[in-house]
Amino acid sequence: MNIRAWRIVKQQHVRAAFSGEGARRYGGRWNHPGTLVVYLAGSTSLAILEMLVHLRVPDFLTHYVAFEVTFAPSLMQTLTPTRLPRSWRQSPPTNAVRNLGDAWIAGATSAVLQVPSAVVPNEWNYLLNPRHPDFKKIAIGPRQPIEFDARLLRP
């Protein structure tokens, strides 16, 4: 059975949504700037939460789209919380955590890395390596408009 995951992006970034360019520019929990990687969440609700923790102004919650992504478990490796440094949920992320993702990308051992969510630690996020030869085996669904509950927009 394939794994389903979700990516939410601003409409203006749809063309580059799976390039890894945003993470390369700014870095993320699991990568330093300079490393191409694509972040996904295990559900649309987790994808929304992961996005919300990075927003400073909730008025920006307009013009977003979601992509459903599916892939075979055979394309994936897993980093369980027991294999992570104690500081893995710290914000901003530590170099030790970013180094794990960078090493996975550099090693090219799989197209997908399953990692725990720092926002909801008993749920999973997924990293995609857009340069891995098996990246083409990942199915990216069509973009779908996403509307946020107005209560999320309240200050």
C-alpha positions as CSV (number, residue, x, y, z in Angstrom):
1,M,0.0,0.0,0.0
2,N,1.4,3.4,-1.0
3,I,2.0,6.2,1.5
4,R,0.1,9.5,1.0
5,A,1.5,12.8,2.0
6,W,0.7,16.4,1.4
7,R,2.4,19.6,0.4
8,I,0.9,23.1,0.7
9,V,2.4,26.0,-1.2
10,K,1.4,29.5,-2.2
11,Q,-0.2,29.6,-5.7
12,Q,2.7,31.8,-6.9
13,H,5.2,29.0,-6.1
14,V,3.4,26.1,-7.8
15,R,5.9,25.7,-10.6
16,A,8.8,25.2,-8.2
17,A,6.8,23.3,-5.5
18,F,8.8,20.1,-6.0
19,S,12.2,21.6,-6.9
20,G,13.5,21.9,-3.4
21,E,14.5,25.5,-4.2
22,G,12.8,27.1,-1.1
23,A,14.6,24.8,1.3
24,R,17.9,25.4,-0.6
25,R,17.5,29.1,-0.2
26,Y,16.4,29.3,3.4
27,G,17.1,25.9,5.0
28,G,14.7,24.0,7.2
29,R,14.6,21.8,10.2
30,W,16.3,19.0,8.3
31,N,18.6,20.9,6.0
32,H,21.0,23.8,5.9
33,P,20.7,26.5,3.2
34,G,22.3,25.2,0.0
35,T,20.7,21.7,0.2
36,L,17.8,20.9,-2.2
37,V,14.9,19.1,-0.4
38,V,11.1,19.1,-0.5
39,Y,9.1,18.9,2.7
40,L,5.8,17.0,2.9
41,A,3.4,16.2,5.8
42,G,1.5,13.0,6.5
43,S,-1.9,14.7,6.4
44,T,-3.4,17.9,5.2
45,S,-4.1,19.0,8.8
46,L,-0.4,18.4,9.7
47,A,0.7,20.3,6.5
48,I,-1.5,23.2,7.7
49,L,0.0,23.2,11.2
50,E,3.6,22.9,9.8
51,M,2.9,26.0,7.7
52,L,1.2,28.0,10.4
53,V,4.1,27.7,12.8
54,H,6.2,29.6,10.3
55,L,3.8,32.4,9.5
56,R,4.1,35.7,11.3
57,V,1.0,37.3,9.9
58,P,-2.1,35.1,9.5
59,D,-3.5,37.5,6.8
60,F,-1.3,35.7,4.4
61,L,-3.5,32.5,4.4
62,T,-4.9,33.2,0.9
63,H,-4.0,31.8,-2.5
64,Y,-2.6,28.4,-1.3
65,V,-2.9,25.1,-3.0
66,A,-2.3,21.5,-1.8
67,F,-0.8,18.6,-3.6
68,E,-1.4,15.0,-2.7
69,V,1.8,12.9,-3.1
70,T,2.0,9.1,-3.1
71,F,4.9,6.8,-3.1
72,A,5.8,3.2,-2.3
73,P,7.3,2.5,1.1
74,S,10.2,0.8,-0.7
75,L,11.4,4.3,-1.7
76,M,11.7,5.4,1.9
77,Q,14.0,5.4,4.9
78,T,12.9,6.3,8.4
79,L,14.5,8.4,11.1
80,T,12.9,7.5,14.4
81,P,12.9,9.8,17.4
82,T,15.2,7.4,19.2
83,R,17.9,8.0,16.6
84,L,17.7,11.8,16.9
85,P,19.6,14.2,19.1
86,R,17.7,15.4,22.2
87,S,17.5,18.8,20.7
88,W,15.7,17.7,17.5
89,R,12.5,19.7,18.3
90,Q,14.3,22.9,19.2
91,S,13.5,26.0,17.3
92,P,15.5,27.2,15.5
93,P,16.7,23.8,14.5
94,T,20.2,22.7,15.6
95,N,23.1,22.0,13.2
96,A,23.0,18.4,14.5
97,V,19.5,17.9,13.1
98,R,20.2,19.8,9.9
99,N,23.3,17.7,9.4
100,L,21.2,14.5,9.5
101,G,19.1,15.7,6.5
102,D,22.1,17.0,4.6
103,A,23.8,13.7,5.0
104,W,20.8,11.8,3.8
105,I,20.6,14.0,0.7
106,A,24.3,13.7,0.0
107,G,24.2,9.9,0.5
108,A,21.3,9.5,-1.9
109,T,20.3,6.3,-0.1
110,S,16.6,6.8,-0.8
111,A,14.2,9.2,-2.5
112,V,12.1,9.7,0.6
113,L,13.1,10.2,4.3
114,Q,10.4,9.8,6.9
115,V,11.0,12.0,10.0
116,P,8.9,12.9,13.0
117,S,7.1,16.2,13.1
118,A,8.5,18.7,15.6
119,V,5.0,20.2,15.8
120,V,3.1,16.9,16.4
121,P,5.9,14.4,17.3
122,N,3.7,11.3,17.0
123,E,3.0,12.1,13.4
124,W,5.3,12.0,10.3
125,N,6.7,14.4,7.8
126,Y,8.5,13.3,4.7
127,L,11.5,14.7,2.9
128,L,11.9,14.2,-0.8
129,N,15.3,14.3,-2.6
130,P,14.5,15.8,-6.0
131,R,17.8,14.7,-7.4
132,H,17.5,11.0,-6.5
133,P,17.0,8.7,-9.5
134,D,13.8,7.3,-7.9
135,F,12.2,10.7,-7.5
136,K,10.4,10.1,-10.8
137,K,8.6,7.1,-9.1
138,I,6.8,9.5,-6.7
139,A,3.3,10.4,-7.9
140,I,2.4,14.1,-7.5
141,G,-1.3,14.8,-7.9
142,P,-2.8,17.9,-9.4
143,R,-2.9,21.0,-7.4
144,Q,-6.1,21.5,-5.3
145,P,-7.3,24.8,-3.9
146,I,-7.3,24.8,-0.2
147,E,-9.4,27.0,2.0
148,F,-8.5,27.7,5.6
149,D,-11.1,27.9,8.4
150,A,-11.6,31.6,9.2
151,R,-10.8,30.9,12.9
152,L,-7.2,30.3,11.9
153,L,-7.0,33.8,10.6
154,R,-8.0,35.5,13.9
155,P,-5.3,37.4,15.7
